[in-house]
Amino acid sequence: MNRGALIRLTVALLLVSQGGTSVVAEHGSPVQQTTTAQTTTQTTITQTTNERTSGEFELVSVSSNVPINGTGTLAVTFENTGTDVSNASIAVQSPNESVRFGQAQNASQFVGNWSAGERRTVEFRLLAEEFAELRSYPFQAFVSYTAEDGSRERAGPFTFDVTPAETIRLERFEVTAISSNVQAGDTGTISLTLENTGRDVSDAIVTLQSANDQLQLGQSGNASQFVEEWPTDEDVSFEYQVTARNDTTVGSYPFFISVSYREDGNRTRTAPQVVGVIPAPEQSFSLGDLNSTLRVGDEGSVTGTVTNEGPQIAPNAVLVLTSQGENVFPKETEYALGTLDRGESIPFEYRIDVSDSADRGPRQLSFVVGYQNQDGDPRQSESLEARVLVSPQRDEFAVRPQGASVEAGSSSTVSLIITNRDDRTLRNIDARAFVDSPLTVEDDQAFVPRLEPNESATIRFTVGANGGALAGTYPMSLDFQYETPDGDEELSETYEVPIRIVEPERDGILPFSTDSELDFPLVVAIGVLLGIAGVGAIRRWR
């Protein structure tokens, strides 16, 4: 879709008997749909995109089942045909007070993060006044969002028409409200409100029967509710449990409703009429902002966010890690999220141990979200896959020696700068040194109370060398016992620090050695040179 283009989409507006309306948008031509509708009219959806927007949106479908002098549902579906956006919301407006959103003529719903190519459906409660006419009423919709560059943008207006259905009458009874909280792939409730516009009746039975394959009322396909006394002008609400198949899409699905009642000792049954019920899309969640500090042979973390993509609130949500592969051991597998509103995101963190035998490279982690549906029943989302990286093994500390040399036959202080290379704060770090002959160490322990990630500290050991030690480099072994943020005590690998033994410095003018065989020729040569120099001096003096 080119920005700034004006796209005209012809749709079919379906009036299901005297029940709901349904508007389905499709590029180019009217939608062909088999139904029991008695009337089909043509309407137009006009879509305008803002030249300044970095994301583009397409109005895919509109469905409504609102009757005149009653309330129903308006469902609009948009597709993001541009780039990923965040903090998105969909607003709708009715310029006519005859068909509006309760007491207001506008309404909006927060959507949250919206990926490119993703479709989102939002539902609004819609009211048609008693004086509303059986004609098309214009509506507008806007999509507001935050673009990738952080700017706040708005796409639209997207215009469409809604035609309220004729009042659904069952002789002396009138349907005044239709609502549903059922979602695709779940069980929910259809709520209907009927008004007795005639004389008082008793022993009334209100029967609802499914006229489609997607929404079913139990095993029998129908359900009934009983009212013992039903006075004139009284509204009575009825609820029916319904199950929607996983492949149920957003639209108006027909149900037959009828009333059997007793009046003046006689039982009468009304002719069935059709009402439209609009189910919501399947509840969905997504993962984002994934980050991994996992490393072979170490404990790390996997962090990210869980977003409730809607369409309903998800009470008591819990993120469950269901699969992580071999050699990977999470501290906990469940992370409590609490109640997630539509479009809300909650951060999570899992602490995970990776064994020494694990392989470096990408890993696939599988999650599900457990939550409660609108009836309080436990439900579980589809599997959410996360690809994280396990880095190669590395030492917890970096050790850099300073002044690591000692003279044979003496001792000196060796300074070691240790740096915490872990991504966690380490506490109670106990360093121990080990040496073999010809080296000795007087105090083999050093202590550091705390090291933040990448923080350094200096520890010192007094190291000696035997008097007969040969000059050269000798190892001093070092290991660390420390405490992690979880309170676990761990022992590091052994570090090897090179210690250099040097010959002692000589005192006096001549550096005589204890080796007489080596020093005697040197002494003779020096004496001869001094004698020659003395004779020369005497001659010059004379």
C-alpha positions as CSV (number, residue, x, y, z in Angstrom):
1,M,0.0,0.0,0.0
2,N,1.5,3.4,-1.0
3,R,1.4,6.1,1.6
4,G,-1.1,8.8,0.9
5,A,-3.1,6.5,-1.4
6,L,-6.9,6.4,-1.1
7,I,-8.1,2.9,-1.2
8,R,-11.7,2.0,-1.7
9,L,-12.8,-1.4,-0.4
10,T,-16.3,-2.7,-1.3
11,V,-17.8,-4.8,1.4
12,A,-21.1,-6.7,2.0
13,L,-23.2,-5.6,4.9
14,L,-25.1,-8.7,6.0
15,L,-28.3,-8.4,8.0
16,V,-28.9,-11.8,9.6
17,S,-32.7,-12.1,9.5
18,Q,-33.7,-9.6,12.2
19,G,-30.5,-10.2,14.0
20,G,-27.0,-8.7,13.8
21,T,-25.1,-6.9,11.1
22,S,-21.8,-8.0,9.7
23,V,-19.3,-6.0,7.6
24,V,-16.3,-7.8,6.1
25,A,-13.7,-5.7,4.1
26,E,-11.8,-7.2,1.3
27,H,-9.8,-5.6,-1.5
28,G,-11.5,-5.1,-4.8
29,S,-14.9,-6.8,-4.6
30,P,-17.8,-7.6,-2.4
31,V,-17.4,-10.6,-0.1
32,Q,-19.4,-13.7,-1.2
33,Q,-20.8,-15.4,1.9
34,T,-23.5,-18.0,2.4
35,T,-26.0,-17.1,5.1
36,T,-29.7,-17.0,6.0
37,A,-29.7,-13.2,5.5
38,Q,-32.8,-11.7,4.1
39,T,-31.2,-8.4,3.0
40,T,-27.8,-7.6,1.6
41,T,-26.7,-4.0,0.9
42,Q,-23.5,-2.6,-0.5
43,T,-21.3,-0.1,1.5
44,T,-17.8,1.3,1.2
45,I,-14.8,1.5,3.5
46,T,-12.4,4.3,2.7
47,Q,-8.9,4.1,4.1
48,T,-6.5,7.0,4.3
49,T,-2.9,6.7,5.4
50,N,-0.9,9.7,6.7
51,E,2.1,10.7,4.5
52,R,4.2,11.2,7.6
53,T,3.7,7.8,9.2
54,S,6.4,5.2,9.3
55,G,4.0,2.3,9.7
56,E,0.9,1.6,7.5
57,F,-2.3,-0.1,8.5
58,E,-5.1,-1.8,6.6
59,L,-8.7,-2.1,7.8
60,V,-9.5,-5.8,7.2
61,S,-13.0,-6.4,8.6
62,V,-15.8,-4.9,10.6
63,S,-18.6,-6.8,12.3
64,S,-21.6,-5.6,14.3
65,N,-24.7,-7.2,15.8
66,V,-26.4,-4.2,17.4
67,P,-30.2,-4.1,17.1
68,I,-32.2,-0.9,17.1
69,N,-33.2,0.0,20.7
70,G,-30.5,-2.4,22.0
71,T,-26.8,-3.0,22.6
72,G,-24.4,-5.2,20.7
73,T,-20.8,-5.6,19.7
74,L,-18.7,-3.8,17.1
75,A,-15.5,-5.7,16.2
76,V,-12.9,-4.1,13.9
77,T,-9.8,-5.9,12.6
78,F,-6.6,-4.1,11.4
79,E,-3.4,-5.4,9.9
80,N,-0.1,-3.7,10.3
81,T,1.3,-3.6,6.7
82,G,4.3,-1.5,7.7
83,T,7.0,-1.8,10.3
84,D,7.0,-2.9,13.9
85,V,5.4,-0.3,16.2
86,S,4.8,0.0,20.0
87,N,2.2,1.6,22.4
88,A,-0.5,1.3,19.7
89,S,-4.2,2.0,20.3
90,I,-7.3,1.9,18.1
91,A,-9.9,4.6,18.5
92,V,-13.3,4.7,16.8
93,Q,-15.8,7.6,16.5
94,S,-19.5,7.9,15.7
95,P,-20.6,11.3,14.5
96,N,-24.3,10.4,15.1
97,E,-25.7,10.1,18.6
98,S,-28.3,7.5,17.3
99,V,-25.6,4.8,17.2
100,R,-22.8,5.3,19.8
101,F,-20.6,3.8,22.5
102,G,-22.8,4.0,25.6
103,Q,-23.0,7.6,26.7
104,A,-20.0,8.6,24.5
105,Q,-19.6,8.9,20.7
106,N,-16.1,7.7,20.7
107,A,-14.1,4.8,22.3
108,S,-10.6,3.5,22.2
109,Q,-8.6,0.3,23.2
110,F,-5.0,-0.1,23.9
111,V,-3.2,-2.7,21.7
112,G,0.5,-2.4,22.8
113,N,3.3,-3.7,20.6
114,W,2.3,-4.5,17.1
115,S,4.5,-6.5,14.8
116,A,4.6,-6.0,11.0
117,G,2.1,-8.3,9.2
118,E,0.2,-9.0,12.4
119,R,-3.6,-8.6,12.6
120,R,-5.4,-7.2,15.7
121,T,-9.1,-7.3,16.5
122,V,-10.7,-5.0,19.1
123,E,-14.3,-5.0,20.3
124,F,-16.5,-2.2,21.5
125,R,-20.0,-2.2,23.1
126,L,-22.3,-0.4,20.7
127,L,-25.7,1.2,21.5
128,A,-28.5,1.9,18.9
129,E,-31.2,4.2,20.2
130,E,-34.9,3.5,19.9
131,F,-35.1,6.3,17.3
132,A,-32.2,4.9,15.3
133,E,-33.1,4.1,11.6
134,L,-32.5,1.1,9.5
135,R,-29.7,2.7,7.5
136,S,-26.0,3.1,7.3
137,Y,-24.3,5.2,9.9
138,P,-20.7,6.5,9.1
139,F,-17.9,5.7,11.5
140,Q,-14.2,6.6,11.7
141,A,-11.2,4.7,13.1
142,F,-7.6,5.9,13.9
143,V,-4.5,3.9,14.8
144,S,-2.1,5.8,17.1
145,Y,1.3,4.3,17.8
146,T,5.0,5.0,18.6
147,A,7.2,4.6,15.6
148,E,10.7,2.9,15.6
149,D,12.3,6.4,15.8
150,G,10.4,7.1,19.0
151,S,8.0,9.6,17.4
152,R,4.3,9.5,18.1
153,E,2.2,9.0,14.9
154,R,-1.4,8.5,13.9
155,A,-2.8,6.6,10.9
156,G,-6.2,7.3,9.5
157,P,-9.0,8.1,9.3
158,F,-10.4,4.7,8.2
159,T,-14.1,5.2,7.5
160,F,-16.8,2.5,7.4
161,D,-20.5,2.2,7.8
162,V,-22.6,0.3,10.4
163,T,-26.2,-0.5,9.8
164,P,-28.1,-1.5,13.0
165,A,-30.5,-4.4,12.6
166,E,-34.2,-4.3,13.0
167,T,-35.3,-4.9,16.5
168,I,-35.4,-8.6,17.2
169,R,-39.0,-9.4,18.2
170,L,-40.4,-12.7,19.3
171,E,-44.0,-11.6,19.2
172,R,-44.4,-10.0,22.6
173,F,-40.7,-10.3,23.5
174,E,-37.9,-8.1,22.3
175,V,-34.1,-8.7,22.4
176,T,-32.5,-5.6,23.9
177,A,-28.9,-6.6,24.5
178,I,-26.5,-9.2,23.0
179,S,-23.0,-9.8,24.3
180,S,-20.4,-12.6,24.5
181,N,-17.0,-13.2,26.1
182,V,-16.3,-16.4,24.2
183,Q,-13.0,-16.6,22.4
184,A,-11.7,-18.8,19.6
185,G,-10.5,-22.1,21.1
186,D,-12.2,-21.5,24.5
187,T,-15.5,-21.8,26.3
188,G,-17.4,-18.6,27.3
189,T,-20.8,-17.1,27.8
190,I,-23.4,-15.6,25.6
191,S,-25.6,-13.1,27.4
192,L,-29.0,-12.1,26.0
193,T,-31.5,-9.6,27.5
194,L,-35.1,-9.9,26.6
195,E,-38.0,-7.5,27.5
196,N,-41.6,-8.6,27.9
197,T,-43.5,-6.0,26.0
198,G,-46.9,-7.7,26.5
199,R,-49.0,-9.0,29.4
200,D,-47.6,-10.9,32.4
201,V,-46.6,-14.5,31.6
202,S,-45.4,-17.4,33.7
203,D,-43.3,-20.6,33.3
204,A,-41.3,-19.0,30.4
205,I,-38.6,-21.1,28.7
206,V,-36.0,-19.2,26.5
207,T,-34.3,-21.6,24.2
208,L,-31.1,-20.8,22.2
209,Q,-30.0,-23.1,19.4
210,S,-26.7,-22.8,17.4
211,A,-27.1,-22.4,13.6
212,N,-23.4,-22.8,12.8
213,D,-20.6,-25.3,13.3
214,Q,-18.1,-22.9,15.0
215,L,-20.0,-22.1,18.2
216,Q,-21.7,-25.0,20.0
217,L,-24.0,-25.1,23.0
218,G,-22.8,-28.3,24.6
219,Q,-23.3,-31.7,23.0
220,S,-27.0,-31.2,22.0
221,G,-26.5,-27.9,20.2
222,N,-29.1,-26.0,22.2
223,A,-29.8,-24.8,25.7
224,S,-32.7,-23.4,27.7
225,Q,-33.3,-21.0,30.6
226,F,-36.5,-20.9,32.8
227,V,-38.4,-17.9,34.2
228,E,-41.2,-18.6,36.6
229,E,-42.8,-15.2,36.6
230,W,-42.2,-12.6,33.9
231,P,-44.2,-9.3,34.4
232,T,-44.9,-6.9,31.7
233,D,-42.1,-4.4,30.7
234,E,-39.5,-6.3,32.7
235,D,-36.0,-7.1,31.3
236,V,-34.6,-10.5,32.0
237,S,-31.0,-11.5,31.2
238,F,-30.0,-15.1,30.2
239,E,-26.6,-16.7,30.0
240,Y,-25.6,-19.7,27.9
241,Q,-22.3,-21.5,27.9
242,V,-20.8,-21.8,24.4
243,T,-17.6,-23.4,23.0
244,A,-15.8,-21.9,20.0
245,R,-13.6,-24.0,17.8
246,N,-9.9,-23.2,17.5
247,D,-10.3,-22.1,13.8
248,T,-13.2,-19.7,14.7
249,T,-12.6,-16.3,13.1
250,V,-14.2,-12.9,14.0
251,G,-17.6,-12.5,12.5
252,S,-21.3,-12.6,13.4
253,Y,-22.5,-16.2,13.9
254,P,-26.2,-17.0,13.8
255,F,-28.2,-18.5,16.7
256,F,-32.0,-19.2,16.8
257,I,-33.9,-17.9,19.8
258,S,-37.4,-18.7,20.8
259,V,-39.7,-18.3,23.9
260,S,-42.2,-20.7,25.2
261,Y,-44.6,-19.3,27.9
262,R,-47.9,-19.8,29.7
263,E,-50.7,-17.2,29.7
264,D,-54.2,-17.7,30.9
265,G,-53.5,-21.4,31.4
266,N,-52.4,-21.9,27.8
267,R,-48.8,-22.6,26.6
268,T,-47.6,-20.6,23.6
269,R,-44.3,-20.9,21.7
270,T,-43.0,-18.0,19.5
271,A,-41.5,-18.5,16.1
272,P,-37.7,-18.7,16.3
273,Q,-35.7,-15.6,15.3
274,V,-32.0,-15.2,14.5
275,V,-29.5,-13.3,16.6
276,G,-25.9,-12.8,15.7
277,V,-23.0,-13.5,18.2
278,I,-19.5,-12.2,17.6
279,P,-16.7,-14.2,19.3
280,A,-13.4,-12.7,20.1
281,P,-10.1,-14.0,18.6
282,E,-8.0,-16.5,20.5
283,Q,-6.1,-15.3,23.5
284,S,-2.4,-14.8,22.6
285,F,0.8,-13.8,24.2
286,S,4.3,-12.9,22.8
287,L,7.9,-12.7,24.1
288,G,10.2,-9.8,23.5
289,D,13.4,-8.0,24.5
290,L,15.1,-11.4,25.0
291,N,18.6,-11.4,26.5
292,S,20.9,-14.2,27.6
293,T,24.0,-14.3,29.8
294,L,24.2,-18.1,29.7
295,R,27.7,-19.5,29.5
296,V,29.1,-23.0,29.5
297,G,30.1,-24.1,33.0
298,D,28.4,-21.1,34.7
299,E,25.2,-19.8,36.0
300,G,23.5,-17.1,33.9
301,S,20.1,-15.6,33.2
302,V,17.5,-15.3,30.5
303,T,15.5,-12.1,30.6
304,G,12.7,-10.7,28.5
305,T,9.2,-9.4,28.5
306,V,5.8,-11.2,28.2
307,T,3.1,-9.2,26.4
308,N,-0.6,-10.0,26.6
309,E,-1.7,-9.5,23.0
310,G,-5.4,-9.8,24.0
311,P,-8.1,-9.6,23.3
312,Q,-9.0,-10.2,27.0
313,I,-7.4,-9.4,30.3
314,A,-5.3,-12.4,31.6
315,P,-5.8,-12.8,35.4
316,N,-3.3,-14.7,37.5
317,A,-0.9,-15.2,34.6
318,V,2.2,-17.4,35.1
319,L,5.1,-17.9,32.6
320,V,6.2,-21.5,32.6
321,L,9.5,-22.8,31.1
322,T,8.5,-26.1,29.7
323,S,11.5,-27.2,27.7
324,Q,15.2,-26.2,27.8
325,G,17.2,-29.1,26.5
326,E,20.0,-31.1,28.0
327,N,22.7,-29.8,30.4
328,V,20.7,-26.7,31.2
329,F,19.1,-26.5,34.6
330,P,16.8,-23.6,35.6
331,K,16.6,-22.7,39.3
332,E,12.8,-22.2,38.8
333,T,10.5,-23.1,36.0
334,E,7.6,-20.7,36.9
335,Y,7.6,-16.9,37.0
336,A,4.5,-15.2,38.4
337,L,3.3,-12.3,36.1
338,G,0.1,-11.3,37.9
339,T,-2.9,-9.9,36.0
340,L,-2.0,-8.7,32.5
341,D,-4.2,-6.1,30.8
342,R,-4.6,-6.1,27.1
343,G,-1.3,-4.9,25.5
344,E,0.5,-4.9,28.9
345,S,4.1,-6.2,29.1
346,I,5.8,-7.6,32.2
347,P,9.5,-8.3,32.5
348,F,10.8,-11.8,33.6
349,E,14.1,-13.4,34.5
350,Y,15.1,-17.0,34.8
351,R,18.4,-18.0,36.5
352,I,19.8,-21.0,34.8
353,D,22.9,-23.3,35.4
354,V,24.7,-24.6,32.3
355,S,26.9,-27.6,32.9
356,D,30.6,-28.0,31.9
357,S,29.6,-30.6,29.3
358,A,27.1,-28.3,27.5
359,D,27.8,-27.2,24.0
360,R,28.2,-23.5,23.2
361,G,25.8,-22.0,20.6
362,P,22.1,-21.2,20.2
363,R,19.4,-23.0,22.4
364,Q,15.7,-23.2,22.0
365,L,13.6,-22.5,25.1
366,S,9.9,-23.2,25.1
367,F,7.4,-21.3,27.4
368,V,3.6,-21.2,27.9
369,V,1.5,-18.7,29.8
370,G,-1.0,-20.1,32.2
371,Y,-3.9,-17.8,33.1
372,Q,-7.7,-17.7,33.9
373,N,-10.3,-17.0,31.3
374,Q,-13.3,-14.7,31.8
375,D,-15.2,-17.4,33.7
376,G,-12.2,-18.1,36.0
377,D,-11.3,-21.4,34.4
378,P,-7.6,-22.2,34.0
379,R,-6.3,-21.9,30.5
380,Q,-2.9,-22.2,28.8
381,S,-1.5,-20.4,25.8
382,E,0.1,-21.9,22.8
383,S,3.9,-22.6,23.1
384,L,6.1,-19.5,22.9
385,E,9.6,-20.2,21.5
386,A,12.7,-18.3,22.5
387,R,16.1,-18.6,20.9
388,V,18.9,-17.8,23.2
389,L,22.7,-18.0,23.0
390,V,25.0,-20.1,25.3
391,S,28.4,-18.5,25.2
392,P,31.7,-20.4,25.5
393,Q,33.2,-21.2,28.9
394,R,35.4,-18.5,30.6
395,D,37.0,-18.0,33.9
396,E,35.2,-16.2,36.7
397,F,38.2,-14.0,37.4
398,A,41.0,-12.4,35.6
399,V,44.3,-12.5,37.5
400,R,47.1,-10.1,36.6
401,P,50.4,-10.2,38.7
402,Q,52.4,-7.2,39.7
403,G,56.0,-7.4,41.0
404,A,55.9,-11.2,40.8
405,S,59.6,-11.8,41.4
406,V,61.7,-12.9,44.4
407,E,65.5,-13.2,45.0
408,A,66.9,-16.6,45.8
409,G,67.3,-16.9,49.5
410,S,64.9,-14.1,50.4
411,S,61.1,-13.2,50.2
412,S,59.0,-10.4,48.8
413,T,55.4,-9.3,48.5
414,V,53.6,-10.4,45.3
415,S,50.6,-8.3,44.3
416,L,47.8,-9.8,42.2
417,I,45.0,-7.7,40.6
418,I,41.8,-9.9,40.4
419,T,38.8,-8.8,38.3
420,N,35.3,-10.2,38.5
421,R,34.4,-11.3,34.9
422,D,31.1,-12.7,35.9
423,D,27.8,-10.8,35.3
424,R,26.9,-11.2,38.9
425,T,28.1,-9.5,42.1
426,L,30.3,-12.0,44.0
427,R,30.8,-11.9,47.7
428,N,33.1,-13.4,50.4
429,I,35.8,-14.2,47.9
430,D,38.5,-16.3,49.6
431,A,41.7,-16.7,47.6
432,R,44.2,-19.5,48.5
433,A,47.7,-19.9,47.1
434,F,49.7,-23.1,46.7
435,V,53.4,-23.4,45.8
436,D,56.0,-26.2,45.5
437,S,59.7,-26.0,46.3
438,P,61.8,-23.9,45.8
439,L,59.0,-21.4,46.5
440,T,57.3,-20.9,49.8
441,V,54.4,-18.8,50.9
442,E,54.0,-17.5,54.4
443,D,50.3,-16.7,54.5
444,D,48.4,-18.6,51.8
445,Q,45.0,-16.8,52.2
446,A,43.6,-13.4,51.0
447,F,40.0,-12.1,51.3
448,V,37.9,-9.8,49.2
449,P,34.4,-8.9,50.7
450,R,32.7,-8.1,47.4
451,L,33.3,-7.6,43.7
452,E,30.7,-6.1,41.3
453,P,30.9,-7.2,37.6
454,N,34.1,-6.0,36.1
455,E,35.3,-4.6,39.4
456,S,38.9,-5.2,40.5
457,A,40.7,-5.6,43.8
458,T,44.4,-6.2,44.8
459,I,45.4,-9.1,47.0
460,R,49.0,-9.8,48.3
461,F,51.0,-12.8,49.3
462,T,54.5,-13.0,50.8
463,V,56.5,-15.4,48.6
464,G,60.0,-16.7,49.4
465,A,62.6,-18.7,47.5
466,N,65.2,-21.1,48.8
467,G,68.8,-19.9,48.9
468,G,70.0,-22.5,46.5
469,A,67.2,-22.0,44.0
470,L,68.2,-21.6,40.4
471,A,67.0,-18.5,38.6
472,G,63.9,-19.1,36.5
473,T,60.1,-19.0,36.5
474,Y,58.0,-21.1,38.8
475,P,54.2,-21.5,39.2
476,M,52.1,-20.4,42.1
477,S,48.6,-22.0,42.0
478,L,45.6,-20.0,43.1
479,D,41.9,-20.8,43.5
480,F,38.9,-18.8,44.7
481,Q,35.9,-19.9,46.8
482,Y,33.1,-17.3,46.6
483,E,29.4,-16.8,47.2
484,T,26.8,-16.1,44.4
485,P,23.8,-13.7,44.8
486,D,21.7,-16.8,45.4
487,G,23.8,-17.7,48.5
488,D,25.5,-20.7,46.8
489,E,29.2,-21.3,47.5
490,E,31.2,-22.1,44.5
491,L,34.9,-23.0,43.8
492,S,36.7,-21.6,40.8
493,E,39.1,-23.4,38.5
494,T,42.8,-23.2,39.5
495,Y,44.8,-20.3,38.1
496,E,48.6,-20.5,37.5
497,V,50.5,-17.3,38.3
498,P,54.2,-17.2,37.1
499,I,56.7,-16.3,39.9
500,R,60.3,-15.4,38.7
501,I,63.3,-16.2,40.9
502,V,66.3,-14.0,40.3
503,E,69.9,-14.0,41.7
504,P,70.5,-11.7,44.6
505,E,72.2,-8.4,44.0
506,R,76.0,-8.1,45.1
507,D,77.2,-5.7,47.8
508,G,80.6,-3.8,47.5
509,I,82.7,-2.9,44.5
510,L,83.4,-6.4,43.3
511,P,80.8,-8.9,43.0
512,F,82.7,-11.9,44.3
513,S,81.1,-15.2,44.0
514,T,81.3,-18.1,46.3
515,D,82.6,-20.2,43.5
516,S,86.5,-20.0,44.1
517,E,87.4,-21.8,40.9
518,L,85.6,-19.2,39.0
519,D,86.8,-16.1,41.0
520,F,90.5,-16.9,41.4
521,P,91.5,-16.1,37.7
522,L,89.4,-13.0,37.9
523,V,91.2,-11.8,41.0
524,V,94.6,-12.5,39.5
525,A,93.7,-10.6,36.3
526,I,92.4,-7.7,38.3
527,G,95.7,-7.6,40.4
528,V,97.9,-7.6,37.3
529,L,95.9,-4.7,35.9
530,L,96.1,-2.7,39.1
531,G,99.9,-3.3,39.3
532,I,100.4,-2.0,35.7
533,A,98.3,1.0,36.5
534,G,100.4,1.7,39.7
535,V,103.7,1.5,37.8
536,G,102.4,3.9,35.2
537,A,101.3,6.3,38.0
538,I,104.7,6.3,39.7
539,R,106.4,7.0,36.4
540,R,104.1,9.9,35.7
541,W,104.7,11.2,39.3
542,R,108.5,11.3,38.7
